[in-house]
Amino acid sequence: MNNDAQLQHDVLAELEWEPSIDHADIGVAVTDGVVTLSGFVKSFPQKIAAEKAARRVAGVKAIAEEITVRLASQPKTADHEIARRILDLFEWSAAIPHDKIAVKVEHGRVTLTGTVDWYYQINEARKAASKIHGVTGVSNLLELRKVPTAANVKELIVAAFKRNADLDAASVTVITDGSKVTLGGKVRAWSERQIAERAAWAAPGVTIVEDHIVVL
C-alpha cells in the first residue's frame, strides 16, 4: 500500500473512531499527503470535529475541507444512499441485468456503465435510476453487446480447429448462415468429428449446428 493509500485508510479510521462525527457521508481523498474531505455532516460542530480528526493523523501535510453541513430542514439524499437504492431497484427488476451494470453517483448525478444484451435493458436501467429521490441527472453509458457476424463466427471456429492437435483442421469445412453453422468434409475418426462439433457449438451466437462430416 502506497503512502497516500495508507494515509487515506488512517484518516477514515480516525473519522470512524471519533464518536462526535457521523462519518457515513464523509469522503476522503489523498494526493501527496494533502487530504481532501468531502460529503455531508448534520451540524457545523461535526464539520469542525472532522477537520480536527484528520489533522491529528500522522503524515497529513494539509487539508482541503469541502464538507457541507446538511441541516435537517434541508434534506438531501447522500450519494451512497442513492447508489444503494439504485442497486436495490436493479436487483428487484427482472428486466435489468444488475450484475452487468456498474453505478457511480457524484453530487446526485448517476453514471451507468457496463454491457447488456438487449437495447430495452439500457432504457429500463435509465428509467429506474431516474426514479430515485435525490438523483439530479443520469449519464447512461451502457453499451449493447456486439453480436458476432457470421464471418467472425467462422473465423473463431476455424481458429479453434487449428488449435486442436487431434483434429486435421484442413479436412473440415465451415459454412455460417446467421447463427447456423454447417460442418462438412472428411475426417479419420469419430473423435475428430466430435471435436469439430464441440468447437462449433462453443462459438458465440451459434444456435444451430448441422454436422455433415463424413468419417472415413
Residue, then its C-alpha position, 0 to 999 in steps of 0.5 A: m500500500n502506497n503512502d497516500a493509500q495508507l494515509q487515506h485508510d488512517v484518516l477514515a479510521e480516525l473519522e470512524w473512531e471519533p464518536s462526535i462525527d457521523h462519518a457515513d457521508i464523509g469522503v476522503a481523498v489523498t494526493d501527496g499527503v494533502v487530504t481532501l474531505s468531502g460529503f455531508v455532516k448534520s451540524f457545523p460542530q461535526k464539520i469542525a470535529a472532522e477537520k480536527a480528526a484528520r489533522r491529528v493523523a500522522g503524515v497529513k501535510a494539509i487539508a482541503e475541507e469541502i464538507t457541507v453541513r446538511l441541516a435537517s430542514q434541508p434534506k438531501t439524499a447522500d450519494h451512497e444512499i442513492a447508489r444503494r437504492i439504485l442497486d436495490l431497484f436493479e436487483w428487484s427488476a427482472a428486466i435489468p441485468h444488475d450484475k452487468i451494470a456498474v453505478k457511480v453517483e457524484h453530487g446526485r448525478v448517476t453514471l451507468t456503465g457496463t454491457v447488456d444484451w438487449y437495447y430495452q435493458i439500457n432504457e429500463a436501467r435509465k428509467a429506474a435510476s431516474k426514479i430515485h429521490g435525490v438523483t439530479g441527472v443520469s449519464n447512461l453509458l451502457e453499451l449493447r453487446k456486439v453480436p458476432t457476424a457470421a464471418n467472425v463466427k467462422e473465423l473463431i471456429v476455424a481458429a479453434f480447429k487449428r488449435n486442436a492437435d487431434l483434429d486435421a483442421a484442413s479436412v473440415t469445412v465451415i459454412t455460417d448462415g446467421s447463427k447456423v453453422t454447417l460442418g462438412g468434409k472428411v475426417r479419420a475418426w469419430s473423435e475428430r468429428q466430435i471435436a469439430e462439433r464441440a468447437a462449433w457449438a462453443a462459438p458465440g451466437v451459434t444456435i444451430v449446428e448441422d454436422h455433415i462430416v463424413v468419417l472415413 
